[in-house]
């Protein structure tokens, strides 16, 4: 179901500290960027898109935009 996929894409849970990479952006930003759905004052998820196909390969696309 599409809603289940959108729920997954809306997950704001962050990674555990011991799972964070060290990319040089600092701990706070690294933590924020570890979520599936990112929301910070200056950066974040702009949209979520789900594409599904049925057994006859008919596709449907649904997108949700965040402003």
PDBQT receptor file of N, H, CA, C and O in Angstrom, charges set to zero:
ATOM      1  N   UNK A   1       0.841  -1.182   0.000  1.00  0.00    +0.000 N 
ATOM      2  CA  UNK A   1       0.000   0.000   0.000  1.00  0.00    +0.000 C 
ATOM      3  C   UNK A   1       0.884   1.243   0.000  1.00  0.00    +0.000 C 
ATOM      4  O   UNK A   1       1.908   1.305   0.680  1.00  0.00    +0.000 OA
ATOM      5  N   UNK A   2       0.455   2.227  -0.784  1.00  0.00    +0.000 N 
ATOM      6  H   UNK A   2      -0.377   2.176  -1.337  1.00  0.00    +0.000 HD
ATOM      7  CA  UNK A   2       1.247   3.455  -0.904  1.00  0.00    +0.000 C 
ATOM      8  C   UNK A   2       1.428   4.166   0.432  1.00  0.00    +0.000 C 
ATOM      9  O   UNK A   2       2.505   4.689   0.715  1.00  0.00    +0.000 OA
ATOM     10  N   UNK A   3       0.385   4.189   1.251  1.00  0.00    +0.000 N 
ATOM     11  H   UNK A   3      -0.491   3.764   1.021  1.00  0.00    +0.000 HD
ATOM     12  CA  UNK A   3       0.495   4.914   2.519  1.00  0.00    +0.000 C 
ATOM     13  C   UNK A   3       1.586   4.324   3.400  1.00  0.00    +0.000 C 
ATOM     14  O   UNK A   3       2.287   5.066   4.088  1.00  0.00    +0.000 OA
ATOM     15  N   UNK A   4       1.742   3.014   3.392  1.00  0.00    +0.000 N 
ATOM     16  H   UNK A   4       1.172   2.412   2.833  1.00  0.00    +0.000 HD
ATOM     17  CA  UNK A   4       2.797   2.367   4.163  1.00  0.00    +0.000 C 
ATOM     18  C   UNK A   4       4.164   2.841   3.686  1.00  0.00    +0.000 C 
ATOM     19  O   UNK A   4       5.055   3.090   4.498  1.00  0.00    +0.000 OA
ATOM     20  N   UNK A   5       4.334   2.965   2.375  1.00  0.00    +0.000 N 
ATOM     21  H   UNK A   5       3.611   2.763   1.715  1.00  0.00    +0.000 HD
ATOM     22  CA  UNK A   5       5.602   3.453   1.830  1.00  0.00    +0.000 C 
ATOM     23  C   UNK A   5       5.834   4.917   2.197  1.00  0.00    +0.000 C 
ATOM     24  O   UNK A   5       6.955   5.300   2.534  1.00  0.00    +0.000 OA
ATOM     25  N   UNK A   6       4.785   5.740   2.134  1.00  0.00    +0.000 N 
ATOM     26  H   UNK A   6       3.874   5.429   1.860  1.00  0.00    +0.000 HD
ATOM     27  CA  UNK A   6       4.927   7.138   2.539  1.00  0.00    +0.000 C 
ATOM     28  C   UNK A   6       5.245   7.252   4.031  1.00  0.00    +0.000 C 
ATOM     29  O   UNK A   6       6.010   8.125   4.439  1.00  0.00    +0.000 OA
ATOM     30  N   UNK A   7       4.664   6.380   4.834  1.00  0.00    +0.000 N 
ATOM     31  H   UNK A   7       4.042   5.671   4.502  1.00  0.00    +0.000 HD
ATOM     32  CA  UNK A   7       4.986   6.375   6.269  1.00  0.00    +0.000 C 
ATOM     33  C   UNK A   7       6.456   6.061   6.485  1.00  0.00    +0.000 C 
ATOM     34  O   UNK A   7       7.102   6.676   7.334  1.00  0.00    +0.000 OA
ATOM     35  N   UNK A   8       6.985   5.125   5.739  1.00  0.00    +0.000 N 
ATOM     36  H   UNK A   8       6.461   4.626   5.050  1.00  0.00    +0.000 HD
ATOM     37  CA  UNK A   8       8.403   4.793   5.838  1.00  0.00    +0.000 C 
ATOM     38  C   UNK A   8       9.270   5.989   5.435  1.00  0.00    +0.000 C 
ATOM     39  O   UNK A   8      10.259   6.293   6.102  1.00  0.00    +0.000 OA
ATOM     40  N   UNK A   9       8.901   6.661   4.352  1.00  0.00    +0.000 N 
ATOM     41  H   UNK A   9       8.098   6.414   3.810  1.00  0.00    +0.000 HD
ATOM     42  CA  UNK A   9       9.673   7.810   3.894  1.00  0.00    +0.000 C 
ATOM     43  C   UNK A   9       9.566   9.010   4.834  1.00  0.00    +0.000 C 
ATOM     44  O   UNK A   9      10.382   9.927   4.748  1.00  0.00    +0.000 OA
ATOM     45  N   UNK A  10       8.588   9.023   5.720  1.00  0.00    +0.000 N 
ATOM     46  H   UNK A  10       7.925   8.278   5.791  1.00  0.00    +0.000 HD
ATOM     47  CA  UNK A  10       8.402  10.114   6.675  1.00  0.00    +0.000 C 
ATOM     48  C   UNK A  10       9.125   9.877   7.998  1.00  0.00    +0.000 C 
ATOM     49  O   UNK A  10       9.010  10.689   8.915  1.00  0.00    +0.000 OA
ATOM     50  N   UNK A  11       9.858   8.789   8.107  1.00  0.00    +0.000 N 
ATOM     51  H   UNK A  11       9.951   8.129   7.361  1.00  0.00    +0.000 HD
ATOM     52  CA  UNK A  11      10.537   8.429   9.356  1.00  0.00    +0.000 C 
ATOM     53  C   UNK A  11      11.636   9.439   9.701  1.00  0.00    +0.000 C 
ATOM     54  O   UNK A  11      12.588   9.614   8.941  1.00  0.00    +0.000 OA
ATOM     55  N   UNK A  12      11.495  10.099  10.848  1.00  0.00    +0.000 N 
ATOM     56  H   UNK A  12      10.721   9.957  11.465  1.00  0.00    +0.000 HD
ATOM     57  CA  UNK A  12      12.470  11.101  11.293  1.00  0.00    +0.000 C 
ATOM     58  C   UNK A  12      13.444  10.550  12.332  1.00  0.00    +0.000 C 
ATOM     59  O   UNK A  12      14.241  11.299  12.897  1.00  0.00    +0.000 OA
ATOM     60  N   UNK A  13      13.380   9.252  12.583  1.00  0.00    +0.000 N 
ATOM     61  H   UNK A  13      12.733   8.643  12.124  1.00  0.00    +0.000 HD
ATOM     62  CA  UNK A  13      14.300   8.640  13.548  1.00  0.00    +0.000 C 
ATOM     63  C   UNK A  13      15.737   8.769  13.027  1.00  0.00    +0.000 C 
ATOM     64  O   UNK A  13      16.000   8.604  11.836  1.00  0.00    +0.000 OA
ATOM     65  N   UNK A  14      16.640   9.063  13.932  1.00  0.00    +0.000 N 
ATOM     66  H   UNK A  14      16.426   9.197  14.900  1.00  0.00    +0.000 HD
ATOM     67  CA  UNK A  14      18.044   9.203  13.549  1.00  0.00    +0.000 C 
ATOM     68  C   UNK A  14      18.835   7.974  13.964  1.00  0.00    +0.000 C 
ATOM     69  O   UNK A  14      18.406   7.195  14.815  1.00  0.00    +0.000 OA
ATOM     70  N   UNK A  15      19.991   7.816  13.347  1.00  0.00    +0.000 N 
ATOM     71  H   UNK A  15      20.340   8.448  12.655  1.00  0.00    +0.000 HD
ATOM     72  CA  UNK A  15      20.856   6.670  13.632  1.00  0.00    +0.000 C 
ATOM     73  C   UNK A  15      21.460   6.782  15.023  1.00  0.00    +0.000 C 
ATOM     74  O   UNK A  15      21.604   7.876  15.569  1.00  0.00    +0.000 OA
ATOM     75  N   UNK A  16      21.803   5.649  15.578  1.00  0.00    +0.000 N 
ATOM     76  H   UNK A  16      21.686   4.760  15.135  1.00  0.00    +0.000 HD
ATOM     77  CA  UNK A  16      22.523   5.629  16.852  1.00  0.00    +0.000 C 
ATOM     78  C   UNK A  16      23.905   6.254  16.644  1.00  0.00    +0.000 C 
ATOM     79  O   UNK A  16      24.469   6.187  15.552  1.00  0.00    +0.000 OA
ATOM     80  N   UNK A  17      24.432   6.850  17.684  1.00  0.00    +0.000 N 
ATOM     81  H   UNK A  17      23.974   6.904  18.571  1.00  0.00    +0.000 HD
ATOM     82  CA  UNK A  17      25.725   7.539  17.576  1.00  0.00    +0.000 C 
ATOM     83  C   UNK A  17      26.821   6.641  17.018  1.00  0.00    +0.000 C 
ATOM     84  O   UNK A  17      27.646   7.093  16.225  1.00  0.00    +0.000 OA
ATOM     85  N   UNK A  18      26.838   5.380  17.420  1.00  0.00    +0.000 N 
ATOM     86  H   UNK A  18      26.168   5.012  18.064  1.00  0.00    +0.000 HD
ATOM     87  CA  UNK A  18      27.904   4.486  16.954  1.00  0.00    +0.000 C 
ATOM     88  C   UNK A  18      27.714   4.042  15.499  1.00  0.00    +0.000 C 
ATOM     89  O   UNK A  18      28.580   3.366  14.944  1.00  0.00    +0.000 OA
ATOM     90  N   UNK A  19      26.591   4.415  14.879  1.00  0.00    +0.000 N 
ATOM     91  H   UNK A  19      25.888   4.964  15.330  1.00  0.00    +0.000 HD
ATOM     92  CA  UNK A  19      26.352   4.095  13.475  1.00  0.00    +0.000 C 
ATOM     93  C   UNK A  19      26.625   5.277  12.545  1.00  0.00    +0.000 C 
ATOM     94  O   UNK A  19      26.577   5.134  11.323  1.00  0.00    +0.000 OA
ATOM     95  N   UNK A  20      26.909   6.440  13.124  1.00  0.00    +0.000 N 
ATOM     96  H   UNK A  20      26.948   6.556  14.116  1.00  0.00    +0.000 HD
ATOM     97  CA  UNK A  20      27.125   7.631  12.310  1.00  0.00    +0.000 C 
ATOM     98  C   UNK A  20      28.496   7.593  11.642  1.00  0.00    +0.000 C 
ATOM     99  O   UNK A  20      29.486   7.226  12.275  1.00  0.00    +0.000 OA
ATOM    100  N   UNK A  21      28.558   7.974  10.360  1.00  0.00    +0.000 N 
ATOM    101  H   UNK A  21      27.754   8.273   9.845  1.00  0.00    +0.000 HD
ATOM    102  CA  UNK A  21      29.864   8.092   9.723  1.00  0.00    +0.000 C 
ATOM    103  C   UNK A  21      30.534   9.389  10.168  1.00  0.00    +0.000 C 
ATOM    104  O   UNK A  21      29.889  10.240  10.781  1.00  0.00    +0.000 OA
ATOM    105  N   UNK A  22      31.783   9.540   9.874  1.00  0.00    +0.000 N 
ATOM    106  H   UNK A  22      32.306   8.848   9.376  1.00  0.00    +0.000 HD
ATOM    107  CA  UNK A  22      32.486  10.785  10.160  1.00  0.00    +0.000 C 
ATOM    108  C   UNK A  22      32.837  11.429   8.833  1.00  0.00    +0.000 C 
ATOM    109  O   UNK A  22      33.912  11.198   8.279  1.00  0.00    +0.000 OA
ATOM    110  N   UNK A  23      31.908  12.249   8.323  1.00  0.00    +0.000 N 
ATOM    111  H   UNK A  23      31.035  12.437   8.773  1.00  0.00    +0.000 HD
ATOM    112  CA  UNK A  23      32.105  12.871   7.016  1.00  0.00    +0.000 C 
ATOM    113  C   UNK A  23      32.665  14.281   7.121  1.00  0.00    +0.000 C 
ATOM    114  O   UNK A  23      32.916  14.936   6.109  1.00  0.00    +0.000 OA
ATOM    115  N   UNK A  24      32.858  14.745   8.356  1.00  0.00    +0.000 N 
ATOM    116  H   UNK A  24      32.654  14.213   9.177  1.00  0.00    +0.000 HD
ATOM    117  CA  UNK A  24      33.451  16.063   8.556  1.00  0.00    +0.000 C 
ATOM    118  C   UNK A  24      32.462  17.201   8.699  1.00  0.00    +0.000 C 
ATOM    119  O   UNK A  24      32.871  18.360   8.756  1.00  0.00    +0.000 OA
ATOM    120  N   UNK A  25      31.163  16.903   8.760  1.00  0.00    +0.000 N 
ATOM    121  H   UNK A  25      30.831  15.961   8.714  1.00  0.00    +0.000 HD
ATOM    122  CA  UNK A  25      30.177  17.987   8.883  1.00  0.00    +0.000 C 
ATOM    123  C   UNK A  25      29.835  18.299  10.334  1.00  0.00    +0.000 C 
ATOM    124  O   UNK A  25      29.084  19.240  10.594  1.00  0.00    +0.000 OA
ATOM    125  N   UNK A  26      30.350  17.557  11.258  1.00  0.00    +0.000 N 
ATOM    126  H   UNK A  26      30.960  16.793  11.047  1.00  0.00    +0.000 HD
ATOM    127  CA  UNK A  26      30.046  17.773  12.675  1.00  0.00    +0.000 C 
ATOM    128  C   UNK A  26      28.937  16.855  13.153  1.00  0.00    +0.000 C 
ATOM    129  O   UNK A  26      28.107  16.381  12.376  1.00  0.00    +0.000 OA
ATOM    130  N   UNK A  27      28.952  16.621  14.450  1.00  0.00    +0.000 N 
ATOM    131  H   UNK A  27      29.626  17.005  15.080  1.00  0.00    +0.000 HD
ATOM    132  CA  UNK A  27      28.025  15.655  15.041  1.00  0.00    +0.000 C 
ATOM    133  C   UNK A  27      26.560  16.017  14.821  1.00  0.00    +0.000 C 
ATOM    134  O   UNK A  27      25.785  15.175  14.368  1.00  0.00    +0.000 OA
ATOM    135  N   UNK A  28      26.162  17.250  15.131  1.00  0.00    +0.000 N 
ATOM    136  H   UNK A  28      26.792  17.935  15.500  1.00  0.00    +0.000 HD
ATOM    137  CA  UNK A  28      24.743  17.631  15.066  1.00  0.00    +0.000 C 
ATOM    138  C   UNK A  28      24.176  17.470  13.658  1.00  0.00    +0.000 C 
ATOM    139  O   UNK A  28      23.089  16.920  13.485  1.00  0.00    +0.000 OA
ATOM    140  N   UNK A  29      24.903  17.943  12.661  1.00  0.00    +0.000 N 
ATOM    141  H   UNK A  29      25.786  18.389  12.802  1.00  0.00    +0.000 HD
ATOM    142  CA  UNK A  29      24.423  17.823  11.284  1.00  0.00    +0.000 C 
ATOM    143  C   UNK A  29      24.454  16.366  10.827  1.00  0.00    +0.000 C 
ATOM    144  O   UNK A  29      23.537  15.904  10.148  1.00  0.00    +0.000 OA
ATOM    145  N   UNK A  30      25.501  15.652  11.196  1.00  0.00    +0.000 N 
ATOM    146  H   UNK A  30      26.247  16.027  11.747  1.00  0.00    +0.000 HD
ATOM    147  CA  UNK A  30      25.586  14.231  10.840  1.00  0.00    +0.000 C 
ATOM    148  C   UNK A  30      24.389  13.470  11.402  1.00  0.00    +0.000 C 
ATOM    149  O   UNK A  30      23.809  12.623  10.722  1.00  0.00    +0.000 OA
ATOM    150  N   UNK A  31      24.028  13.773  12.632  1.00  0.00    +0.000 N 
ATOM    151  H   UNK A  31      24.499  14.461  13.184  1.00  0.00    +0.000 HD
ATOM    152  CA  UNK A  31      22.875  13.126  13.280  1.00  0.00    +0.000 C 
ATOM    153  C   UNK A  31      21.589  13.454  12.520  1.00  0.00    +0.000 C 
ATOM    154  O   UNK A  31      20.790  12.561  12.237  1.00  0.00    +0.000 OA
ATOM    155  N   UNK A  32      21.388  14.729  12.190  1.00  0.00    +0.000 N 
ATOM    156  H   UNK A  32      22.037  15.454  12.420  1.00  0.00    +0.000 HD
ATOM    157  CA  UNK A  32      20.178  15.151  11.474  1.00  0.00    +0.000 C 
ATOM    158  C   UNK A  32      20.098  14.500  10.099  1.00  0.00    +0.000 C 
ATOM    159  O   UNK A  32      19.014  14.118   9.657  1.00  0.00    +0.000 OA
ATOM    160  N   UNK A  33      21.226  14.372   9.424  1.00  0.00    +0.000 N 
ATOM    161  H   UNK A  33      22.107  14.682   9.783  1.00  0.00    +0.000 HD
ATOM    162  CA  UNK A  33      21.243  13.812   8.070  1.00  0.00    +0.000 C 
ATOM    163  C   UNK A  33      21.068  12.300   8.045  1.00  0.00    +0.000 C 
ATOM    164  O   UNK A  33      20.893  11.719   6.974  1.00  0.00    +0.000 OA
ATOM    165  N   UNK A  34      21.112  11.655   9.207  1.00  0.00    +0.000 N 
ATOM    166  H   UNK A  34      21.254  12.127  10.077  1.00  0.00    +0.000 HD
ATOM    167  CA  UNK A  34      20.975  10.201   9.252  1.00  0.00    +0.000 C 
ATOM    168  C   UNK A  34      19.519   9.733   9.163  1.00  0.00    +0.000 C 
ATOM    169  O   UNK A  34      19.268   8.542   8.977  1.00  0.00    +0.000 OA
ATOM    170  N   UNK A  35      18.575  10.639   9.290  1.00  0.00    +0.000 N 
ATOM    171  H   UNK A  35      18.779  11.606   9.441  1.00  0.00    +0.000 HD
ATOM    172  CA  UNK A  35      17.153  10.283   9.219  1.00  0.00    +0.000 C 
ATOM    173  C   UNK A  35      16.732  10.058   7.767  1.00  0.00    +0.000 C 
ATOM    174  O   UNK A  35      17.354  10.591   6.847  1.00  0.00    +0.000 OA
ATOM    175  N   UNK A  36      15.689   9.277   7.565  1.00  0.00    +0.000 N 
ATOM    176  H   UNK A  36      15.184   8.845   8.312  1.00  0.00    +0.000 HD
ATOM    177  CA  UNK A  36      15.135   9.108   6.223  1.00  0.00    +0.000 C 
ATOM    178  C   UNK A  36      14.497  10.420   5.776  1.00  0.00    +0.000 C 
ATOM    179  O   UNK A  36      14.734  10.878   4.658  1.00  0.00    +0.000 OA
ATOM    180  N   UNK A  37      13.687  11.025   6.647  1.00  0.00    +0.000 N 
ATOM    181  H   UNK A  37      13.494  10.653   7.555  1.00  0.00    +0.000 HD
ATOM    182  CA  UNK A  37      13.085  12.335   6.385  1.00  0.00    +0.000 C 
ATOM    183  C   UNK A  37      13.895  13.361   7.157  1.00  0.00    +0.000 C 
ATOM    184  O   UNK A  37      13.939  13.331   8.386  1.00  0.00    +0.000 OA
ATOM    185  N   UNK A  38      14.529  14.260   6.439  1.00  0.00    +0.000 N 
ATOM    186  H   UNK A  38      14.493  14.285   5.440  1.00  0.00    +0.000 HD
ATOM    187  CA  UNK A  38      15.437  15.234   7.058  1.00  0.00    +0.000 C 
ATOM    188  C   UNK A  38      14.735  16.577   7.178  1.00  0.00    +0.000 C 
ATOM    189  O   UNK A  38      14.113  17.053   6.229  1.00  0.00    +0.000 OA
ATOM    190  N   UNK A  39      14.843  17.184   8.364  1.00  0.00    +0.000 N 
ATOM    191  H   UNK A  39      15.348  16.797   9.135  1.00  0.00    +0.000 HD
ATOM    192  CA  UNK A  39      14.280  18.510   8.580  1.00  0.00    +0.000 C 
ATOM    193  C   UNK A  39      15.210  19.295   9.499  1.00  0.00    +0.000 C 
ATOM    194  O   UNK A  39      15.321  19.005  10.690  1.00  0.00    +0.000 OA
ATOM    195  N   UNK A  40      15.866  20.283   8.929  1.00  0.00    +0.000 N 
ATOM    196  H   UNK A  40      15.776  20.519   7.962  1.00  0.00    +0.000 HD
ATOM    197  CA  UNK A  40      16.687  21.209   9.700  1.00  0.00    +0.000 C 
ATOM    198  C   UNK A  40      16.260  22.617   9.294  1.00  0.00    +0.000 C 
ATOM    199  O   UNK A  40      15.504  22.768   8.334  1.00  0.00    +0.000 OA
ATOM    200  N   UNK A  41      16.720  23.645   9.994  1.00  0.00    +0.000 N 
ATOM    201  H   UNK A  41      17.334  23.522  10.774  1.00  0.00    +0.000 HD
ATOM    202  CA  UNK A  41      16.341  25.013   9.597  1.00  0.00    +0.000 C 
ATOM    203  C   UNK A  41      16.809  25.406   8.187  1.00  0.00    +0.000 C 
ATOM    204  O   UNK A  41      16.219  26.288   7.564  1.00  0.00    +0.000 OA
ATOM    205  N   UNK A  42      17.858  24.758   7.689  1.00  0.00    +0.000 N 
ATOM    206  H   UNK A  42      18.337  24.041   8.196  1.00  0.00    +0.000 HD
ATOM    207  CA  UNK A  42      18.410  25.181   6.399  1.00  0.00    +0.000 C 
ATOM    208  C   UNK A  42      18.448  24.076   5.336  1.00  0.00    +0.000 C 
ATOM    209  O   UNK A  42      18.829  24.341   4.196  1.00  0.00    +0.000 OA
ATOM    210  N   UNK A  43      18.065  22.861   5.681  1.00  0.00    +0.000 N 
ATOM    211  H   UNK A  43      17.755  22.646   6.607  1.00  0.00    +0.000 HD
ATOM    212  CA  UNK A  43      18.190  21.744   4.749  1.00  0.00    +0.000 C 
ATOM    213  C   UNK A  43      17.166  20.687   5.099  1.00  0.00    +0.000 C 
ATOM    214  O   UNK A  43      16.852  20.485   6.272  1.00  0.00    +0.000 OA
ATOM    215  N   UNK A  44      16.639  20.007   4.084  1.00  0.00    +0.000 N 
ATOM    216  H   UNK A  44      16.894  20.171   3.131  1.00  0.00    +0.000 HD
ATOM    217  CA  UNK A  44      15.714  18.933   4.402  1.00  0.00    +0.000 C 
ATOM    218  C   UNK A  44      15.085  18.288   3.194  1.00  0.00    +0.000 C 
ATOM    219  O   UNK A  44      15.384  18.634   2.051  1.00  0.00    +0.000 OA
ATOM    220  N   UNK A  45      14.210  17.348   3.467  1.00  0.00    +0.000 N 
ATOM    221  H   UNK A  45      13.966  17.068   4.396  1.00  0.00    +0.000 HD
ATOM    222  CA  UNK A  45      13.494  16.612   2.445  1.00  0.00    +0.000 C 
ATOM    223  C   UNK A  45      12.497  17.538   1.768  1.00  0.00    +0.000 C 
ATOM    224  O   UNK A  45      11.680  18.171   2.436  1.00  0.00    +0.000 OA
ATOM    225  N   UNK A  46      12.562  17.619   0.441  1.00  0.00    +0.000 N 
ATOM    226  H   UNK A  46      13.227  17.105  -0.102  1.00  0.00    +0.000 HD
ATOM    227  CA  UNK A  46      11.658  18.482  -0.318  1.00  0.00    +0.000 C 
ATOM    228  C   UNK A  46      10.423  17.750  -0.786  1.00  0.00    +0.000 C 
ATOM    229  O   UNK A  46       9.346  18.339  -0.890  1.00  0.00    +0.000 OA
ATOM    230  N   UNK A  47      10.574  16.452  -1.073  1.00  0.00    +0.000 N 
ATOM    231  H   UNK A  47      11.448  15.974  -0.989  1.00  0.00    +0.000 HD
ATOM    232  CA  UNK A  47       9.426  15.677  -1.527  1.00  0.00    +0.000 C 
ATOM    233  C   UNK A  47       9.695  14.194  -1.304  1.00  0.00    +0.000 C 
ATOM    234  O   UNK A  47      10.836  13.765  -1.138  1.00  0.00    +0.000 OA
ATOM    235  N   UNK A  48       8.624  13.436  -1.305  1.00  0.00    +0.000 N 
ATOM    236  H   UNK A  48       7.696  13.784  -1.440  1.00  0.00    +0.000 HD
ATOM    237  CA  UNK A  48       8.702  11.974  -1.240  1.00  0.00    +0.000 C 
ATOM    238  C   UNK A  48       7.895  11.433  -2.410  1.00  0.00    +0.000 C 
ATOM    239  O   UNK A  48       6.780  11.886  -2.669  1.00  0.00    +0.000 OA
ATOM    240  N   UNK A  49       8.466  10.465  -3.112  1.00  0.00    +0.000 N 
ATOM    241  H   UNK A  49       9.372  10.097  -2.902  1.00  0.00    +0.000 HD
ATOM    242  CA  UNK A  49       7.833   9.913  -4.306  1.00  0.00    +0.000 C 
ATOM    243  C   UNK A  49       7.727   8.398  -4.185  1.00  0.00    +0.000 C 
ATOM    244  O   UNK A  49       8.690   7.720  -3.827  1.00  0.00    +0.000 OA
ATOM    245  N   UNK A  50       6.549   7.883  -4.488  1.00  0.00    +0.000 N 
ATOM    246  H   UNK A  50       5.766   8.434  -4.780  1.00  0.00    +0.000 HD
ATOM    247  CA  UNK A  50       6.323   6.440  -4.494  1.00  0.00    +0.000 C 
ATOM    248  C   UNK A  50       5.881   6.054  -5.908  1.00  0.00    +0.000 C 
ATOM    249  O   UNK A  50       4.941   6.625  -6.460  1.00  0.00    +0.000 OA
ATOM    250  N   UNK A  51       6.574   5.083  -6.471  1.00  0.00    +0.000 N 
ATOM    251  H   UNK A  51       7.338   4.619  -6.022  1.00  0.00    +0.000 HD
ATOM    252  CA  UNK A  51       6.231   4.545  -7.784  1.00  0.00    +0.000 C 
ATOM    253  C   UNK A  51       5.859   3.081  -7.590  1.00  0.00    +0.000 C 
ATOM    254  O   UNK A  51       6.623   2.312  -7.009  1.00  0.00    +0.000 OA
ATOM    255  N   UNK A  52       4.694   2.703  -8.075  1.00  0.00    +0.000 N 
ATOM    256  H   UNK A  52       4.072   3.328  -8.547  1.00  0.00    +0.000 HD
ATOM    257  CA  UNK A  52       4.242   1.310  -7.957  1.00  0.00    +0.000 C 
ATOM    258  C   UNK A  52       3.889   0.775  -9.331  1.00  0.00    +0.000 C 
ATOM    259  O   UNK A  52       3.534   1.530 -10.237  1.00  0.00    +0.000 OA
ATOM    260  N   UNK A  53       3.992  -0.548  -9.472  1.00  0.00    +0.000 N 
ATOM    261  H   UNK A  53       4.280  -1.161  -8.737  1.00  0.00    +0.000 HD
ATOM    262  CA  UNK A  53       3.628  -1.226 -10.702  1.00  0.00    +0.000 C 
ATOM    263  C   UNK A  53       2.751  -2.421 -10.349  1.00  0.00    +0.000 C 
ATOM    264  O   UNK A  53       3.012  -3.129  -9.376  1.00  0.00    +0.000 OA
ATOM    265  N   UNK A  54       1.715  -2.636 -11.144  1.00  0.00    +0.000 N 
ATOM    266  H   UNK A  54       1.503  -2.060 -11.934  1.00  0.00    +0.000 HD
ATOM    267  CA  UNK A  54       0.896  -3.814 -10.934  1.00  0.00    +0.000 C 
ATOM    268  C   UNK A  54       1.456  -4.973 -11.763  1.00  0.00    +0.000 C 
ATOM    269  O   UNK A  54       2.501  -4.833 -12.399  1.00  0.00    +0.000 OA
ATOM    270  N   UNK A  55       0.772  -6.100 -11.757  1.00  0.00    +0.000 N 
ATOM    271  H   UNK A  55      -0.076  -6.214 -11.240  1.00  0.00    +0.000 HD
ATOM    272  CA  UNK A  55       1.278  -7.302 -12.431  1.00  0.00    +0.000 C 
ATOM    273  C   UNK A  55       1.343  -7.168 -13.952  1.00  0.00    +0.000 C 
ATOM    274  O   UNK A  55       2.067  -7.914 -14.612  1.00  0.00    +0.000 OA
ATOM    275  N   UNK A  56       0.601  -6.233 -14.499  1.00  0.00    +0.000 N 
ATOM    276  H   UNK A  56       0.013  -5.627 -13.962  1.00  0.00    +0.000 HD
ATOM    277  CA  UNK A  56       0.649  -6.013 -15.951  1.00  0.00    +0.000 C 
ATOM    278  C   UNK A  56       1.581  -4.838 -16.287  1.00  0.00    +0.000 C 
ATOM    279  O   UNK A  56       1.546  -4.306 -17.396  1.00  0.00    +0.000 OA
ATOM    280  N   UNK A  57       2.405  -4.447 -15.324  1.00  0.00    +0.000 N 
ATOM    281  H   UNK A  57       2.434  -4.879 -14.422  1.00  0.00    +0.000 HD
ATOM    282  CA  UNK A  57       3.411  -3.402 -15.480  1.00  0.00    +0.000 C 
ATOM    283  C   UNK A  57       2.827  -2.018 -15.728  1.00  0.00    +0.000 C 
ATOM    284  O   UNK A  57       3.492  -1.146 -16.287  1.00  0.00    +0.000 OA
ATOM    285  N   UNK A  58       1.587  -1.824 -15.309  1.00  0.00    +0.000 N 
ATOM    286  H   UNK A  58       1.047  -2.532 -14.855  1.00  0.00    +0.000 HD
ATOM    287  CA  UNK A  58       1.002  -0.489 -15.324  1.00  0.00    +0.000 C 
ATOM    288  C   UNK A  58       1.535   0.248 -14.104  1.00  0.00    +0.000 C 
ATOM    289  O   UNK A  58       1.422  -0.234 -12.977  1.00  0.00    +0.000 OA
ATOM    290  N   UNK A  59       2.113   1.411 -14.337  1.00  0.00    +0.000 N 
ATOM    291  H   UNK A  59       2.205   1.802 -15.252  1.00  0.00    +0.000 HD
ATOM    292  CA  UNK A  59       2.721   2.148 -13.245  1.00  0.00    +0.000 C 
ATOM    293  C   UNK A  59       1.889   3.303 -12.744  1.00  0.00    +0.000 C 
ATOM    294  O   UNK A  59       1.090   3.880 -13.482  1.00  0.00    +0.000 OA
ATOM    295  N   UNK A  60       2.084   3.634 -11.485  1.00  0.00    +0.000 N 
ATOM    296  H   UNK A  60       2.733   3.166 -10.886  1.00  0.00    +0.000 HD
ATOM    297  CA  UNK A  60       1.476   4.800 -10.877  1.00  0.00    +0.000 C 
ATOM    298  C   UNK A  60       2.551   5.525 -10.082  1.00  0.00    +0.000 C 
ATOM    299  O   UNK A  60       3.385   4.901  -9.426  1.00  0.00    +0.000 OA
ATOM    300  N   UNK A  61       2.520   6.825 -10.149  1.00  0.00    +0.000 N 
ATOM    301  H   UNK A  61       1.842   7.332 -10.682  1.00  0.00    +0.000 HD
ATOM    302  CA  UNK A  61       3.465   7.659  -9.430  1.00  0.00    +0.000 C 
ATOM    303  C   UNK A  61       2.676   8.621  -8.563  1.00  0.00    +0.000 C 
ATOM    304  O   UNK A  61       1.731   9.257  -9.032  1.00  0.00    +0.000 OA
ATOM    305  N   UNK A  62       3.062   8.730  -7.299  1.00  0.00    +0.000 N 
ATOM    306  H   UNK A  62       3.829   8.214  -6.918  1.00  0.00    +0.000 HD
ATOM    307  CA  UNK A  62       2.453   9.712  -6.405  1.00  0.00    +0.000 C 
ATOM    308  C   UNK A  62       3.574  10.417  -5.671  1.00  0.00    +0.000 C 
ATOM    309  O   UNK A  62       4.505   9.790  -5.168  1.00  0.00    +0.000 OA
ATOM    310  N   UNK A  63       3.465  11.744  -5.621  1.00  0.00    +0.000 N 
ATOM    311  H   UNK A  63       2.708  12.254  -6.030  1.00  0.00    +0.000 HD
ATOM    312  CA  UNK A  63       4.497  12.533  -4.973  1.00  0.00    +0.000 C 
ATOM    313  C   UNK A  63       3.868  13.467  -3.972  1.00  0.00    +0.000 C 
ATOM    314  O   UNK A  63       2.801  14.033  -4.212  1.00  0.00    +0.000 OA
ATOM    315  N   UNK A  64       4.540  13.626  -2.841  1.00  0.00    +0.000 N 
ATOM    316  H   UNK A  64       5.406  13.166  -2.646  1.00  0.00    +0.000 HD
ATOM    317  CA  UNK A  64       4.097  14.574  -1.819  1.00  0.00    +0.000 C 
ATOM    318  C   UNK A  64       5.209  15.595  -1.641  1.00  0.00    +0.000 C 
ATOM    319  O   UNK A  64       6.367  15.241  -1.424  1.00  0.00    +0.000 OA
ATOM    320  N   UNK A  65       4.841  16.857  -1.736  1.00  0.00    +0.000 N 
ATOM    321  H   UNK A  65       3.900  17.145  -1.913  1.00  0.00    +0.000 HD
ATOM    322  CA  UNK A  65       5.807  17.951  -1.676  1.00  0.00    +0.000 C 
ATOM    323  C   UNK A  65       5.677  18.646  -0.333  1.00  0.00    +0.000 C 
ATOM    324  O   UNK A  65       4.573  18.864   0.164  1.00  0.00    +0.000 OA
ATOM    325  N   UNK A  66       6.816  18.989   0.246  1.00  0.00    +0.000 N 
ATOM    326  H   UNK A  66       7.713  18.812  -0.158  1.00  0.00    +0.000 HD
ATOM    327  CA  UNK A  66       6.857  19.662   1.552  1.00  0.00    +0.000 C 
ATOM    328  C   UNK A  66       7.473  21.041   1.371  1.00  0.00    +0.000 C 
ATOM    329  O   UNK A  66       8.535  21.189   0.766  1.00  0.00    +0.000 OA
ATOM    330  N   UNK A  67       6.800  22.033   1.899  1.00  0.00    +0.000 N 
ATOM    331  H   UNK A  67       5.938  21.913   2.391  1.00  0.00    +0.000 HD
ATOM    332  CA  UNK A  67       7.312  23.405   1.796  1.00  0.00    +0.000 C 
ATOM    333  C   UNK A  67       7.498  24.011   3.160  1.00  0.00    +0.000 C 
ATOM    334  O   UNK A  67       7.922  25.162   3.271  1.00  0.00    +0.000 OA
TER     335      UNK A  67
